[in-house]
Amino acid sequence: MHATNARGWRTAPAIGLGFLMLLLSGTAQANIYGVDDRRDIRPDDGLSGVGVIVCEGTTRRPTGVLIASPFLPPERDYDVITSAAHVFIGPRGRLTNCEFRPQSKTGPGARILYIESGSHTPYRDRDWHNDWAVAVLDRRLPDELDRIEPRVIDEDTAVALRESGARFILAGHNGERGPLQMSENCGPARKLSSHLNRFDPRVVNHDCDMMPGWSGGPLILQENGINYMIAVNSQASNAITHSSGRAYSGSLNPNVAIRVDDQFKRAIDRLLRAGTTGVTAKCLVASKDELPALPC
């Protein structure tokens, strides 16, 4: 069930339902709404803390992002990232010996010590709605890297902000070998009764352009020059119904991100405070619906 590997980090297995077939087949289709607006991330975007997660035994390079808190001093000897829970599962089970590399660097990154996720099996029993993960790194990365503050915004507020002109972007790693990119001119979209996730408050639909590799990437609200993470990218629910090369239809199943809700935010805050000392002193793993954490 839950185990501590040779590197000493602990996690609960999970994988995203929408990407399962894509991951196993190796297909890399882009999920595009209308005109593809993806572009490479630039230094002035304030997204240098976005990077890739590299695990032993897989060529997948999903996305993570460094997280900040306005309530904690920056002088810490560790960092915390967020991503999707299914990022840490491969075709043969749980991935091991993982590290985070900011800006998709090819050299060594920071080793992942510990992971807490919103679900043990988000691909079962509709629990993919909890497909989020928070991970503690074994060291502090350079201070000049951007760290994004998480923000709890409900779905109606997010959609209303977009409709009033607020700017949203999605950041992610463009495939196994591609650059880090962002999708602009997009954001939260209202759910329809035909959507797979229907009206679940834990997820937010979006029409940002993406492809496999963007899993775990932050959906960001830009406000007063500050980037706030409001969700992590999870899946493309249109993977089966969509025809390659054609724009997605909003009447089908759109792209899905897992919203930063109260439970997700508490996990982020807890691990930001715990650091490497807190996670090595005891074994915390994912828990559901405010139940106590399961044993390792």
N, C-alpha and C positions, 0 to 999 in steps of 0.2 A: 504493500500500500504506500506508505510514506517511508522514505529512507534517507540516510545521510551518506553521500558518496565520498570518494577518496579526497575530494577537494574541500569537503566540509560544508557544502551548501545544501539547503533543504527546500523541497517544493512539493506541490501536489500536481498530479498529471491532469492536463486539460488540452483540448484542441477545438478550434472553431469549426462549426458545422458547415458553414458556407464555403470554407476554403479546403475542406477535407479532400474532395475529389481533385481539386487543383493541385494540392500539395503532393498527393500520391502519384498523379500523372505527370507532374513536372510542367504542366501547361502554364503559360505566362501571358494570358490575354489581358489587355487593358480594359477597365470598366469605365467607359467614357460617356459623359452626358453632353450631347451636342458637340461643340468645338473643343478639342483637347487643349486645356489651358495649363498643362504641366510645364514647369520650367525648373532649371537648376537653382538651388538655393544660393544666394549671394551673401557676401559678408555683412551687408547692411540690413539683412532681413532679421537679425537678432535671433537666429536659429542655429548657432554654432554648437549648441548642446544636444542637437539631434544627431543620432548615430545609429550604428548597426549592432545587432546582437549576434555573436559568433559562438556556435557550440560545436563540440567535437562530434564527428560522425555525420555531418550534414553540410551541404553547400548553401543551404538557405541563409539569407541575410535579412531578417526582419528588422523592424525599427524600434528604437527606444528613445527616451529623451530625459535629460537631467532635470530634476525637480528642485525648486527652491521653496522656502517658507519665509514670509516677512517677519515671523515671530521668533526665529532662531538665529543665533549669530552665525556668520559665514565661516568662522574659524573652526572647522571640523576636519577630522582626519578620514572622512568617508564621504561618499555621495550616494544619492538615491535616484533610481530611474523608474519610469513607468513603461508598461508595454501591455500586450495582450497575453492572457494565460496560455493560449494554444501555441504561442511562439516557442514554448519550451517542451513541445512534444513532437517527435518524429514518427515515421512509419512503424518503427519498432518499439516505440514507447518513449519514456522520459529521456530527454537529452541531458548530457552531463558536461562538466568542464566548460562552462559558458563564460564569456566576457563581453563587455560593452566597449565599443570603439567609437568615440565621438567623431563626427564628420566623415565616417566611413574610412577611417585611416586603415592602412594595410598592416601597420605595426601592432605590437601588443597593446591591449587596452587594459581596463581595470577588471579584475576577476569578480564574478558575481558570487557573493557569499551565501545569500539567502533570498528566497522568493516567497512572497505571500500573494495568493490569488483569490479571486472572488468565487471560484468554483473549482471543485475537483474534476468535474466532468461536464464542461459546458456544452458538449456535443450531445448530451443525453437529456431526455425529459425537459426539453425546452430551456435547459439551464445555460445555454450559450449566451443568454442575456447578461450573465455575470463574467464575461470573458475579459477580465482585467487582471493585471499583475503589477506588483510593486517589488523592486529588488534593491538590495543593499550591496554596494560595491566595496571592495576591500581597501580602497584608498581614495583620497581626494584628487580629482582631476584638476587641471590648470584653472585658476580662478577666472581667466579671461573668457572661458566658455560660458555661453548663455545658459541660465537655468530658469525654467518656466514655472510660474506659480499656478497650482491647480485652483479651479474655481467651480463651486457648485452652482449650476444654473439649470432650472427645470426646462423641459422641452418647450413648453409654450413660451417661456421667456426668451429662449434661444431663437426660436422662429420669429418671434415679434421683433427682436433686435435686428435680425437680418432684414426683415421687411421694412424696418425703419432706416436702413442704410448702413448698419454696422458691418465691419469687414471680418470675414472668417477665412481661414486657410487650413489646408491639410498638408502635413509634411510626412515624407516617407522615403524609403530606399527603393529605387526603381528597378526591381528585379534582383537577381543574384549577383550581377556584376555592374549594374547601372549606378548612376550618381544619386546623391541625395537631392530630392526635388520637392517642390511644393505645388499645390493646386490652388489657383486663385479664382476669384469671381464665383464662389460657391459657398456652401454652408448648410446649416440645418434645414431640412425640408419637412413639411407637414406629412403625417402618416395618413394613408388611405385604408379603407376597410379591406382592400385586396392585398395589402402588404403582409408578408410572412410574419413580421413581428407585431402586426396590428397596432395596439395602443399600449404596449408595455412601457412603463415610465423609466425603466432602466436603460433603454437604448434611445438613440436619436438617429433618425435617417438623415442622410446627406447626399448631395449631388456633386461632391468633389471627385475629380478624376484620379484614378489609382490603378494599381495592378498588384499581383502577389509580390510581397516584399514590403508593402506599405502597412502590413499588419503591425499593430502596436503604435503606429505613428500618431502624434497628437493632432486633434482637431482644436484649432486655436481661435479664440476671439481676440482681435486686436482693438484695444481701447485706450485712448489717450497715450499712444505710443508704447503701450505695454502689451506683451503677449500673455494670454491666460489660456491654460489648457482646460477645456470643458469636457473632453471625451477622448478615448483612445480608439483608433480605427480597428475594426474587428473582422468584417467579412463583406463579401459581395453576394448578396442573396440571389442575384440574377444569374449566377454562374451556369445554371442548367438551361434557362429559358432564353438567354441572350445569344444572338448570332454575332460571331466575331466580325468586327469592323463596322458595326452599326451602333448608332447612339442608343443609349438606354432609354426605356420608356418609364416615366414616373408612375404609370398605372400598374406596372409589374412590381418587382421587389428591388428597392434601391440599395445603395451601399449603406452599411450600418456601422455606427460607432457606439461604444459603451460609455454612457454618460458618467461623469464624476458626480456620483450621488453621495449621500451621507456616509454609507458604509465604505465606499472606495476612498473617500476623503479621510476618514478616520484611520484607515490602514496607512495612507501616505503620511499623515501627521505622526502616527505612532512610530513608524520606521525612521522618519526624519529625526525623531528624538532619541530612539534607541541606539542607532548607529551600530558599529561592529561589536561593541561590548554587549549590548542588549541582545543581539541575535545569536551570539555564541554562548551566552549564559543559559539560554533555554530554547526550546524548539517550538516556534510558532508556525502554524500552517494555516491554510485557508479554512474559514468557517462560513457557514451559510446562515443567513437570516438571524444574525446576532447570537448564534449558538456558540458554546465554547469551542476553541480550536481543538481539532482532532490530534491524537498523539502521533508522533513520527513513526 
